[in-house]
Structure formats: structure tokens, C-alpha cells
Amino acid sequence: METLNQSLFLLINATPDSPTWLLELATFIAKDLILLVPVLVAIFWLWGPQEQMKSRRQLVIKIAIALAVGLLLSWLMGNVFPHPRPFAAGIGYNFLDHKPNNSFPSNHGTIIFTFAFGFLFWHRLVTGIVLLILGVAIAWSRVYLGVHWPLDMVGGFLVGLLSCALAQLLWSWRGEELYLRLHQLHRIVFAPFIRKGWIRD
């Protein structure tokens, strides 16, 4: 498995001869595309048709639970199965500054794939597929730039899938109660903006 991991990495990893434009595109994808997560979360929580606000906010809460579970699983797996990053192991080329901490599973992969699966399972198929495509792009970029192994991204994909399943179980247990409490908190915190009609109640 390790041999396959290294072979795939060297097949994808950029070299000093790689086009500058492709390195810049990969850097943007690797560093900035993940910002879609908080932006979409804010949009779904604060705005939308009034009749859809409950389902949109429940989606946000479910995804938040899944992300928390996913990052916890990622941390546990990284400590149980520590694995050096490619540049720390002296393999390939690195084009993105990063601490030489554990690489498996990828936190970026865990976040974007959990987010994508959340939309796929709890929102709309099309939205989920688009986010999965973005997840694959982020996974490629971080391998291409030399900060992750391909199997780190496979690990993030699987952790995202498992996290959504666990989040659904947790939601079935106390989800509605959590939604009501957070909705009450939302009304208190955003009361002036709700009155002005800037955001939804």
C-alpha cells in the first residue's frame, strides 16, 4: 500500500518544470477554495426563502456536527497512525509552505468531503456533486503541490462519509432540540438585523 501511495504521489506531484500558471492555480485551489465552506454556511443560515429557513438551518447544524465529528476522527487517526508528509519524508517536490505534522488523513479533505456529503445527503444531489468535484480539485491540488499523499485524501473522503453517518445518528437523538435552542440564540444575537429585515428570523 505504501509503495502504491508513493507511486501515485510521484505521478501527480508537480516538478520544477511544471507550468507556473498551473502551480498558481493549484495554490489558489489548495489554500482558498476551502473558504466556500464558511461562506455557504453563512448564506444558508442567514438568508433564503422564509419557508425554507428551518430546513436550511437544520442542514447547517447537521453539517456542523459532521465537521466536528470528522475533525475529531481525523485527529484521533493522525495520532494512532502517524505518517510524515511527502516533503518531510524527502520524497517529491513541495511548493506550499506547511508544518511537517502528520498527514493522514487530510484535514482539508475531511472538511470539504464532509461538507460535500452533507449537501449530497441532506440537501440536493446537484449541489452535493458540485461540491464533491470541488473536493476532488482540492485533493488533487494538495497532492500536486507536495503537502499530502493520495491516500491522505482517500482517508479524508472516507472520514467525511463516516462523519455524516454519525451526525445523522446524533441528529436523530437530539437534533430537533438543538435546532430550537440555536434558533432562540439566533433571535437574540441577530435581533436588530432581523427587525431591519437584513437577515431572516
C-alpha positions as CSV (number, residue, x, y, z in Angstrom):
1,M,0.0,0.0,0.0
2,E,2.8,2.4,0.9
3,T,4.5,1.6,-2.5
4,L,1.2,2.4,-4.3
5,N,0.8,5.6,-2.3
6,Q,4.3,6.8,-3.2
7,S,3.9,5.8,-6.9
8,L,0.6,7.7,-7.2
9,F,2.1,10.7,-5.4
10,L,5.1,10.9,-7.8
11,L,2.7,10.6,-10.7
12,I,0.7,13.6,-9.6
13,N,3.3,15.8,-7.8
14,A,4.5,18.9,-9.6
15,T,8.2,19.3,-10.5
16,P,10.3,22.4,-11.1
17,D,9.5,22.1,-14.8
18,S,5.7,22.4,-14.1
19,P,4.0,25.4,-15.7
20,T,3.9,28.5,-13.4
21,W,0.2,29.1,-14.2
22,L,-0.7,25.5,-13.1
23,L,1.3,25.9,-9.9
24,E,-0.6,29.2,-9.2
25,L,-3.9,27.7,-10.0
26,A,-3.2,24.7,-7.7
27,T,-2.1,27.1,-4.9
28,F,-5.4,29.0,-5.2
29,I,-7.4,25.8,-5.1
30,A,-5.4,24.4,-2.2
31,K,-5.5,27.5,0.0
32,D,-8.6,29.5,-0.9
33,L,-11.3,27.2,-2.3
34,I,-12.0,25.8,1.2
35,L,-13.3,29.3,2.1
36,L,-16.5,28.3,0.3
37,V,-17.4,26.3,3.4
38,P,-17.9,29.2,5.8
39,V,-19.4,31.4,3.1
40,L,-22.1,28.8,2.2
41,V,-22.8,28.1,5.9
42,A,-23.4,31.8,6.5
43,I,-25.6,32.2,3.4
44,F,-27.7,29.1,4.3
45,W,-28.1,30.2,7.9
46,L,-28.9,33.9,7.4
47,W,-30.8,34.2,4.1
48,G,-33.2,32.4,1.8
49,P,-37.0,31.9,1.3
50,Q,-38.7,32.1,4.7
51,E,-40.5,28.8,4.2
52,Q,-37.1,27.1,3.7
53,M,-35.2,28.6,6.6
54,K,-35.9,25.8,9.1
55,S,-34.6,23.1,6.7
56,R,-31.6,25.3,5.6
57,R,-30.6,25.9,9.3
58,Q,-31.1,22.2,10.1
59,L,-28.8,21.4,7.2
60,V,-26.2,23.8,8.6
61,I,-26.4,22.2,12.1
62,K,-26.1,18.7,10.7
63,I,-23.0,19.7,8.7
64,A,-21.5,21.4,11.7
65,I,-22.0,18.2,13.8
66,A,-20.5,16.2,11.0
67,L,-17.5,18.5,10.7
68,A,-16.9,18.4,14.4
69,V,-17.1,14.6,14.3
70,G,-14.9,14.4,11.2
71,L,-12.1,16.6,12.7
72,L,-12.2,14.6,15.9
73,L,-11.8,11.4,13.9
74,S,-9.1,12.9,11.8
75,W,-7.1,14.0,14.9
76,L,-7.5,10.5,16.5
77,M,-6.4,8.8,13.3
78,G,-3.5,11.1,12.9
79,N,-2.3,10.2,16.4
80,V,-2.9,6.5,16.1
81,F,-1.5,6.2,12.6
82,P,1.1,9.0,12.3
83,H,2.5,9.4,8.9
84,P,5.0,12.1,7.7
85,R,4.2,14.4,4.8
86,P,6.0,13.8,1.5
87,F,8.4,16.7,1.9
88,A,9.2,15.5,5.5
89,A,10.0,12.1,4.1
90,G,12.2,13.6,1.4
91,I,10.0,12.5,-1.5
92,G,9.0,14.6,-4.4
93,Y,8.8,18.4,-4.5
94,N,7.0,20.8,-2.2
95,F,5.5,24.1,-3.5
96,L,3.3,25.0,-0.5
97,D,4.6,26.1,3.0
98,H,3.3,23.7,5.6
99,K,4.3,22.4,9.0
100,P,5.8,18.9,8.9
101,N,3.0,17.4,11.0
102,N,1.0,14.2,10.5
103,S,-0.5,14.0,7.0
104,F,-3.1,11.2,7.4
105,P,-6.0,11.8,6.9
106,S,-6.1,15.3,5.3
107,N,-8.0,17.9,7.3
108,H,-8.7,19.8,4.2
109,G,-10.0,16.6,2.6
110,T,-12.0,15.8,5.7
111,I,-13.7,19.2,5.7
112,I,-14.5,19.6,2.1
113,F,-15.7,16.0,1.6
114,T,-17.8,16.1,4.8
115,F,-19.3,19.3,3.6
116,A,-20.0,17.8,0.1
117,F,-21.6,14.7,1.5
118,G,-23.7,16.8,3.9
119,F,-25.2,18.6,0.9
120,L,-25.5,15.4,-1.1
121,F,-27.4,13.6,1.6
122,W,-29.4,16.4,3.2
123,H,-29.9,19.0,0.5
124,R,-29.7,18.4,-3.2
125,L,-28.0,15.9,-5.4
126,V,-26.7,18.5,-7.8
127,T,-25.2,20.7,-5.1
128,G,-23.5,17.7,-3.5
129,I,-22.0,16.6,-6.7
130,V,-20.6,20.1,-7.5
131,L,-19.1,20.2,-4.0
132,L,-17.6,16.7,-4.5
133,I,-16.0,17.9,-7.7
134,L,-14.5,20.8,-5.8
135,G,-13.3,18.4,-3.1
136,V,-11.5,16.3,-5.8
137,A,-9.9,19.5,-7.1
138,I,-8.7,20.4,-3.6
139,A,-7.4,16.9,-3.1
140,W,-5.5,17.0,-6.4
141,S,-4.0,20.4,-5.6
142,R,-2.6,19.4,-2.3
143,V,-1.0,16.3,-3.7
144,Y,0.2,18.2,-6.7
145,L,1.9,20.8,-4.5
146,G,3.5,18.1,-2.4
147,V,1.9,18.5,1.1
148,H,-0.2,15.3,1.0
149,W,-0.1,11.8,-0.2
150,P,-3.0,10.5,-2.4
151,L,-4.2,8.1,0.4
152,D,-4.4,11.1,2.8
153,M,-7.2,12.4,0.6
154,V,-8.8,9.0,0.4
155,G,-8.8,9.0,4.2
156,G,-10.4,12.4,4.2
157,F,-13.1,11.1,1.8
158,L,-13.9,8.1,4.0
159,V,-13.9,10.1,7.2
160,G,-16.3,12.6,5.6
161,L,-18.6,9.8,4.7
162,L,-18.5,8.2,8.2
163,S,-18.9,11.6,9.9
164,C,-22.1,12.3,8.0
165,A,-23.5,8.9,9.0
166,L,-22.6,9.5,12.7
167,A,-24.0,13.1,12.5
168,Q,-27.3,11.6,11.3
169,L,-27.5,9.3,14.3
170,L,-26.7,12.2,16.6
171,W,-29.4,14.3,14.9
172,S,-32.0,11.6,15.4
173,W,-31.2,11.6,19.1
174,R,-31.3,15.4,19.9
175,G,-31.4,17.3,16.7
176,E,-34.7,19.0,16.9
177,E,-33.9,20.2,20.5
178,L,-30.6,21.5,19.3
179,Y,-32.2,23.4,16.4
180,L,-34.8,25.1,18.7
181,R,-32.1,26.2,21.1
182,L,-29.8,27.6,18.4
183,H,-32.8,29.3,16.7
184,Q,-33.6,31.0,20.0
185,L,-30.0,32.1,20.3
186,H,-30.1,33.4,16.7
187,R,-33.1,35.5,17.5
188,I,-31.3,37.1,20.5
189,V,-28.0,37.7,18.8
190,F,-29.3,39.0,15.5
191,A,-32.5,40.8,16.8
192,P,-31.6,44.3,15.4
193,F,-30.8,42.9,12.0
194,I,-33.9,40.7,11.9
195,R,-36.0,43.8,12.7
196,K,-34.4,45.7,9.9
197,G,-35.1,42.8,7.6
198,W,-31.4,42.3,6.7
199,I,-31.5,38.7,7.7
200,R,-34.2,36.1,8.2
201,D,-35.8,35.3,11.6
